[in-house]
Amino acid sequence: MNKDLSLRLAVDIGGTFTDVVLVDADNRSLATTKTATTPQDPTEGALIGTRQVIEQAGVSIGDVVGFIHGTTLATNALIERRGAVVSTITTEGFRDILEIAYERRYSQYDISIEKPDFIVPRARSFTIPERLSVKGEVLTPLDESAVDRLIEQLVASGTEAVAICLLHAYANPIHEQKLKALLLERKPGLVISLSSDVSPEAREFERLCTTIANAYIQPLMSSYLNSFARDYSKEGLNCPILMMTAGGGMTTLETAARFPIRLVESGPAGGAILSADVSAQVGYDRVLSFDMGGTTAKLCLIDNHQPQTTRQFEISRAARFIKGSGMPVRIPVIDMIEIGAGGGSIASVDRLGRLLVGPRSAGSEPGPAAFNRGGTEATVTDSDVALGYIDPDAFAEGRLTIDGGKADEALVASVGKMLSLDAIKSAQGVSQIVDESMASAGRMHAVESGKDLSERLMIAFGGNGPLHATRVARRAGVNKVLIPNDPGVGSAVGFLSAPVSFELVRSRYTILDQLDAGSINSLFDEMIGEAETVVRAGDASSPIVCERTAFMRYHGQGHEIEADLPDRAIEAGDIEVLRKAFEKEYQRQFARVVPGMTIEILNWAVRVSTKSETERSAVPKTGEQDITAKVRREISCDLTGNQVEAAVFDRRDLRPGDRFIGPALVVELQTTTLVSADFAAKVDGNGNLFLERFVKTGAGA
């Protein structure tokens, strides 16, 4: 192995395509590729892509010293309900936590409401006598004599995995740990997830749901990760494989196998990290990250070069945009909105004559009709082909043959016949529907976060992001768009900038004015030690940083907000420091504080991560020159609907300072950028493509 090369490899397995990126020690891209995802064995498509980039770079896989992997497998298993048969064990008297949920309907007046699917039916919800107090004191000892009966119930119900969530186990895990040991004594090999490990926070319903989700995908993900590592070892890989997490960090395979729920949305997290890095490089503090792939589109707000984060999101909502209609999960996650709008999203007309796009996707098998692999339903990619935005000879590095005739046939059959439209008009309808869906999702996400899109820079990537960026930006009221280098594999590129990190949260209730600094410092020391053990397993030498957070609220409020704490032990005189941190964040979110109110702290969190020593340099200044295209092609104008001639540029031929106006297409290996007729384009000193709208107007223009 040539250690001087210090190569690093990133593999992002999506629902339609698998992206692979190889970089050198200076983080310069040596080779990238995009291959069709192989659903039956995702590792197969990843290995195909890996062999391609290794061959392109003229190196050996043994020269790779860093490997980062992200996948949608955990997400898809939860959405498609392809996990294990799970049973729950809760404290006696609390069998119906899932049935009771939030004790309210997510849509008050919907008489045909569809309840969220929490995976475990009441028939597989079991209990055991025991009880802890809110402080973790044993009130009723664990009834060990009830374990044999539990084993009989688990066997009779066909249980493959168990989610244990005992009352107040976040305060003291002793009963959960003892019950797990007793179950494994009687039934070795049983997959068991403990709430005190997975989500040790107050609020039984969310804690139970998170533990169920972890148990549900644990057998599948453990098997997959072991197989993935084994196959790459056979290929000649010598370095450890690190997994991308939903929170934007990396962790070891062993930790990922224990807590696979943290892999949910791991692929999109890489895209948010890419956008944060690019925003720092170009000097924009407020950014909208736009990642459109083959199956979904993801949008994320980024402020001061940090993606917006949250500790709760919902899986598989029964009503797509209504909070409370899905299964709540409490883990560290980059906060983004994701909708079923990708290149493979299927178009249809309902019985009322309404044109619909998504969330169903053609995926990679059979794929869009234009792929000529058996797909017959019209998709977003078929509409882009029909509108002239995709060059059939350059699509997917030429590895997929595009048949424009098949795209036209599918559009007419799926849309045109019902609406009396030809292929072009059908394609325009599909395009407008999907673009408005993504723009409205972005506007809604911004409003929910109390933020404005109009002054933000959109950073667009993914296989379809650059192709739809100007169309979505116009509808969302965004006037500036940036297409980074290697946008078609943007999430995989983002993986390579992620730190090795691990985040922990513990519930310990206190009133701010009665804060026991010694007790809280002991709690922090315990959490930091546990998190650092995980981080050091993935990176034994890099400098480490630790971020501390308190989850605080006014007395009587139902939920907390996060307030950053100093990176040091808490001192007796820090009560005012914590008060000011809370009031600063509270005022940012709600415009005013409430004087004289008692402040409570419910949860404490730490995030331990490696610190990069790489310093970002300023974007080089360049002269500017207008350029003209040697090649032009006919496309459908997304502004007027008329057929127009568009300039066609190969991105490899563009140089810093080059300027041109739309309509234009910028073609590269894994994607195409559409520069709409109301946008001008310029290449900056780092090779990023800046697009700016001529006439700046509000959303929906």
N, C-alpha and C positions, 0 to 999 in steps of 0.2 A: 504493500500500500504506500502510495506517495503522500506522506503527511503534509508536505509543503503546499499541496493543493487546497486543503481545508474546505472541501466542497460541502455544501448543504443542500438537502433535497426537501421539497414540500409537495405533498400529495393531498388534493382536495377532491373527495368523491361526492359528486352531486347527483341529483335525481336523473339528469339527462347526460351530462358529460363529466368526465374525470380530468382534472387539471393537474399537471405536473410541472414544477419549476426547479431548475438547477442553478445555483449561484456559487460564485467563488468566495474567497476569504474577504474580499472587499464588498461583498453583497452585490456584485455585478452579475446580471443575468447571463448565463452561458447558453442555456437552451430552455425552451418551453414547449409544451404540447397540450393538445386537447383531444382526448379520445372518448368514444362512446362508453358510458357506464354499462357494466355487465351485471344486471340485477341478480342473477342466479348466484354469482360469485363475484362480488365487487372487487376482490383482490386481483382477479384476472385482468380487468381493465386498467387497474393501477400499475400492474407489472408491465403491461404493454406500453403504457405511457412512460414508465421509468426506463425501459430499454431504449425507447426512442430518444429521450433526452441524453442518456448516457452515450448513445451512438453519435448523436449530433455533436456533443462536446468532445468526443474522442478520448474519453476517460473510462475508468473502471468503477463499478459500484463499490468496490472495496476502498476507493479513495474518498467516499462520502463519510464525513465525521459528524454530521448533524442531520437528523431526519425528523420532520414534523408532519403529522397527519391529522386531517380533519375529515369528518364524514357526516352525511345526513342519515345514516343507517338508524341511529337512535331515534331521531325525530320521526322518520318514516314509520318505524316499528310502532311508535305510540299513536301516530295519526291513523295508520292502517290497521291498528289493533292486531299486531303479529307477535305478541309477546307470550310469556309463560302464563300458565294457570295460577293465579295468585289468590291466596287467602290472607285475611288479616287476623291478628290477635290483639285485642284491646282489653282495657281494664273492665272487670265485670260491672255491668250497669251502663256501659258506654258502647254497646254493640252498634247503635244506630248513628254514629257520627257521620257517616256518609249519607244516610237517608235524611238527616236533619240539615246537613250542610250549613248554609248561612241563614237558615230559617226565613228565607224570602224567595220570591220568584224573580228571576232576572228580567222578565218582561211582565209587568204587573197585570196588563189587561189582555194578554194573548191567551185566548181560550184553548188554542191547540198547541200550547208551548211544548217544546221538546226538551226533556230534562238532560243535563249533561251526563255523559257516560263516565262513571268513576271506576270502571274496570272490574271491581269486585262486587258481586251481587250479595244481598243479605244472607243468602244460603251459605256463603263462604266467609261470613264475618263471625269469628269466634271470640270468646272472652275467657279470662282467667281471674280468679279472685286475687286481688292485691290492691294496695293503695299507698300513694305517696302524697305528702302535703306539697303546697306550692313552693316550699323551701327545700324540698327533697327529703324531708324526714319520713321515715317508714311509719305509716299509720296501721297498715295491715300487711303482714309478711306475705311474700309470694307463696301461693298454695302449690307446693311441688307435687302433691298427690293428684292434682288435676292434669298433669302433663300427659299421662298415659291416655286419658280421654281425648285430649287435644290431638295426639298422634292418630288415634282412631278416626277422628273427624277429618283430619288432613288427608289421610290415605283414602277414606271413603269418597272424598270430594275430588280426588285426582289432582291434588295440589302439587305444583312444581316449584313454587317459590312462596315465601312467607314474608309479610310486612308486619313487624311488631311495633306497636305504638301505644305504650302504656302512659297513663295519666301522669303528667309532670316529670316524665323521664328526662326532659331537657335539664332539669335541676339536679337529677341524680340518676345515672344510668344503671344502677346496681341490679334492679329487677329485670330490665331488658337483657342485660348481659347474662344473668343467671338463667333466664328462660331460654335464651339461645343455646347455652351450653347443655341444658337438659334435653332440648329437642334434638341436638346433634348427637348426643349420647345414644338416643333411641333410634334416630334415623340419620345416620351419617350421609353426607352429600346433599342434604336438603339446603337449598339456597335461601338464606335468611338476610333480610335488611332490617336494621334497627333504626328507629327514628332518632335516637340519641347520637347515632353516627351520621346519618344522612342529613337531618335538618333539626338540630337541637335548639329549637325556638318555641316559645309559647304560641298558642293557638292550635288546638288539637286537629281541627279539620284540615288546615293547610299542611300541617306536619304529617298527618296520616296520608294525604294525597301524594305528597312528595315521596314518602317511603314506599307507597304502592307503586308509583311510577318507576322508582329505582329497582324494586324487586321484579317488576314486570319485564324490564328489558335486560336485567342482569345476566340471565343464562345466555341469551342471544349475543349480547355484546362481549361477554367473556369468551365465548366460543369464537366469535369473529376476530377479536383482538389476538387471541392465541394463534389462530390460523394465519392471520396477516403477518405476525412476527415470524412464524415458522416459514412461510413461503418466501419472505424477503431474506431470511437467513440462508435458505437454500440457494437464493439468487446470488449470494455473496456479500450481503450487507453485514458489516461488523459492528456498527455503532448502535446505541440504544434508540428506540423509537419513542418520541414524545407525542402526546396527544393534545390537540387544541381543545380548549374548554369554552363553554358558553360565556364565561366571564372575561374572555380575552387573554388568557394566559395559557401556559403549557403545563402538562403534568405527565407523570410516568404511566406506562401501560398498566402497572399494578394498581395504581390509584384509580385510573379510569375504569378498570374492571370492577373495583369495589363500589365506585360511585358513577355508574354510566349515565345517570341523570344529568351529570354536569357536562356531558358531551352533546346534549340537545342544543341545536343551533350553533355547533362548533364551527361549521363552514362559514356561515355568514359573519361570525365574529371576526374572522380573518379579514374580511372586506372592510369592516369598521376600523380595524387597526391600520390597514393600508390608508384609508381616508384620513385618519388622524395624523399619520406620518406625513402624508402629502400636504395636508393643511399647514403643518409646521414648516415644511420646506418652502412653501410659496407665501407664507405669512398671512393666511386667512384664519381669523379666530372663530368664525361662525360658518359651519359647513353642513350641508345635507348630503349624506352618503347614499348613493343609489346603485344598487346591485341587482341586475336583472339577468337571471340565468335561463335555463331551459324549462324549469318547473315553477319557480316562484320569483317574486321581486321583493327585495328587502330595502327599507329606508331607515336611516338612523341619523339622529341629530348629534352633532359634534361641536362642542364649545371649548375654546382654549386648548385645542388639540387633544381633548379627552372625549371619548364616546360617552353618551348618556347611558347610565347604568341603572339597574333596578334589582330588587331581590325577589320579585314575583312576576310570573307571567302565566298564561293559561294555555293548555294544550287542547287542541281539537274542539274548538268552540262549536256548540250546536247552532248558534246564530253568529255569523262571521265577525261582526263588528260590535257585539254587545258584551260588555264586561259581565262576568258572572255566569256566562253560558258554557264555559269550558272547565277543565280540570286544573285547579290552581297548583302551582309548583313554586316552592320557595328555595331558590338557589341563586348564587351570584350570576348575573347575566347582563350582557350588553343590551340595552333597551332599544328595540327596533320593532317596526311594524312589518309584518310579512303577509303577502297576499298571493293567491294562486294565479299569478300573471307572469308567464314566462314564454319563451319561444315555442314550447310544446303545448301551451294552453289551448284547449279545444273550443272552437266556436260552434254555436248552435242557435236555433230559433225556437222559442217556446210556443205553447199553444195560443198565447195571446199575440204572437207575432213580434215578440221582443228579441232583439239580438243579444245573446249572452256570450261571454268569453271566460273560460275557466270556471271553477278551480280545477276541473279535471284536466289531466295532461296526458299527452301521447308518450311522454318519456323518451327513452332511447330505443325502446322496442315496443311497437313498430316505429315510433317517431312520426314526425310530420309527413304528410302525403308526398311532399317534394323530395324526401329522402329516398323514396322508391324502395321502401323496405316492408311494404305491406300495409302502411297506414292509409286510411281512406277518409278520415275526418279532417276537416280544415282546421289549421292551427294559426297562431300568430306568425310563425316562421313562414307558413305558406302565403300569408298576406304580404309579408315583407318581400318575398320572392316575386309575387305578382305585381307589386308596386315598383319593382326594379331596384330595390335597395340592396339586394344581395347579388353578388357576382357568382353565378353557379360554378365557375372554374376555380374560384379562390376560396370557397367556403370550407371551413374546417381543415385548412391546410391542404385542400384537394383530396382528402381521404374519403369524403362522402360525395357521391354523385348527386347533383341537384337536378331534378326534372321539373321545369317550369310548367309543362303541360299538366302534370299530375296535380300541381298546386292549383292551377286554374280549375281543373275538373272538381277537385274537392271543395273549393270555395263556392262554385255554382251549385253543387249537390247539397252542401250543408247549409248554405245561406241564400244563394241567389234564387233558387227555385221558389222558396217560400216568400221572398220579398221582391221578386221580379227584378233582380239586379244581375248585371254581368259580373265577370270575375273581378274586374278592377273596382267597380263600385262596392262589391262585397268585401274586397280587401280593405278598401278605405273605411268601411263601416267597422270591420274587426279592429283595425288600427285605432280608430277614434275611441271605441269602447275600452280597449285595454289601456290606452294611454290615459284616459280620464279616470279609470279605476285606480291606476297607480298615483296619479296626481292628487286625487281626492283622499287617498290613504295618507299621503304625505301631509296634506293640509290638516287632516284630522289629527294626525300624530303631533303636529306642531301645536295645534290648539290645545290638545290635552296636556301638553307640556308647558303651556303658557308662553310659547315662542312664535316668532314671525319668520316666514320663509323668504320674504321679498328681498332681503339684503344678504341672503346666504349664497355661498358658492356651492353648486352641485358638483360632486365628484362622482363620475359615472364609470362603471366597469361591469365585468361579467360578459358572457357571450353575447347578450342582447342589450346590455345597458347603453353602450355608445350609440347603438342604432336607434334607440328610442329617447335618448337623453334630451335633445332639444324639443321634441314633441311633448314630453312630460314636463319639462321645465316651463315651457310657455303656459301650459294649463295650470301649473302650480304657482305661477307668479314669480318664478326664479329667472333671473336675467343673465347669470354667468354660469358656465359649465366648464369643468376641466376633465379631460380624458387623460389619465396617467399612462406611463409606459406599461406595456404588457397588460392592457386592461382586460383582455379575454380570460386571463388567469389571475385576476386581481386578488381574490381571496387567498389563493395559494401563496402569492407574493407577500400578502399581509402576514401569513403564518411566520415568515422568516424574520419578522420584526417583533414578534410577541415574546414577552419575558416568561421564564418559568415561574409560576406563581401558584399560590393556594390561599383561599379565603375561608375563614371560620367565623361563625356567629354563635354567641351563647346568650341565653336569656338570664338576666339577674336584675330583678326589679329593685329600684331605689328611687327615693325622692331626692332631687338635686341638692336641696339644702341639708339633707341628712347623709350625704355621700361619705362612705367609708373608703378612703383612698387605699388603705392597705389591702382590703378585701378585693377591690377592683384590680389593683396591680397584680395580685396573685393570680386572678383570673386571666389577665392579659399575658402574664409570664407563661401560664399553662398553654394558652392558645398559640402564642408565638412559637413556643417549643414544638408543638405538634405540627404547625404549618411549616416551620423551617425544616423539619425532618422530611416532609414531602418534597419541598423545593430542593433540598440538598441531594435527594435521590435522583433528581433530574439534572442538576448542575452543581457540582461539588466545589467550584472555585470562584464563581463570579461574585462581586459585591452584592449584598442584600439590602433591600429597603423594606421598611415596615410602615404601613398606613393603619391608623387606628380610627375607629368610627363609633359614635354613640347614636342609638336610635331613641329620639326624645319626643315628648309631646306635652301639651298642657293637660292637667288633670281633667278627666271627663271626656277627653277625645278618644276616638276609637283606633286611630292609627298614628304611627310615628313618622318623623322625617329624620334624615341622616344629617349629622353634624360632625365635621372633621375635628379630630383631637390632636394635640401636640404629639410629636413622635418621641415620647419620653414617658417615664413613670408619672402618674398623677400625684400631685401634691395637695396638701390640705387647703392651700390657698387658691386652688384652681376652680373653685365653684363658680366664681365670676367669669373665668375663662370659658368654661363650658356653657354658662348662661349666654354669653355674648356670641359664641359659635352657633348655638341653637337659634337665638333671635335673629342673627344675620341671615341664616338659611330660611327661617320662617318668614321673614320680611321679603326675601327674594321671591318666595313662592306665593305669598298671600298679601303682599303690599304693606302690611302693618303687623305689629306685635300686639299682644294683649298684656298690658301692665298689671302687675300684682297677682298674676296667676301662678299656682304651684306647677313646677315643671317636674315631670317624671322621666326616668330612663328605664326602658324595658330591655333592650338588647345592646350588646357590645360586640364589635367586630374587628378583626385584624386581617390585613392582606399582606402576606409576605411574598416578595418577588425579587428576581434578579434585576440588577441595574445595568443597562447598556452603557458602555464607555464611549460609544461612537458619537462623535460630534457632527451635527448637521451643518453643512456649509450653505451660504446664501446662494440663491439661484444666480448664475452668471448673467451679467448684462450683455445684451446683444443689439446689434443694429437691426433694422427692419427693412424688409423688401417684399414688394408685391410679386406674387408668382401666378402663372397661368398653367393650366393643365394641357398636356398633350393628348389626353384621352377624355372623351365625353360620352355619356350614355343617357338614354331617355329614362326618366323616372316620373312617377306621379307626385306632383308638388303637394306637400302636406298642408300648405296654407290655402291653396285655391282649388285643389283637386284636378287641375289641368296637367296634361303631359308636358314636361319641360326637359331641356337638356341640362344635365348636371356635370360639373367637372369631376374627374376621378383622379385621385392622388394615391400613390403608394406611400404609406407612412415611412418606409425605409428611405425614401428619397427626400423627405422633408428635412430642412435644416433650421437650427435656431434663428428666429427672426422672420421666417417665412410667414406671409399673410395672404389670405384670400377670403372671398365672401361666398356664401351659399347661393343657390343650391350646389352642394358638393358631397362627394363620398370619399372618405379616407379609408382605404383598404389595408388591412394587415393580416397577419397569419391566422389569428383566432377570432377576429371580429371585424366589423365595419362601423365607422362613425358617420352618421348622417348630419351634415351641416345644413340646417334648414335655410330657406331663402331669406329669413329675417335675422340670420346670425352671421357674424364675421369670425374667422378663425385665425389664430396666431400661435406659433410654436415658441415656447420659452427656452431659456438657456439649458434646462434639464431635459428637454425633449417632450415636455407635457404639451398637450394640445388645448389651448384656451379658446372657448367659444363664447361670444358676447352678443346679446341681442341688440339690434338697432334701436327699436322703440321699446322703452321700458314701461310696462303697464302692469296692472294687478292680476291676481289669479283669475283664471277662466277666460282671459283675453284671447 
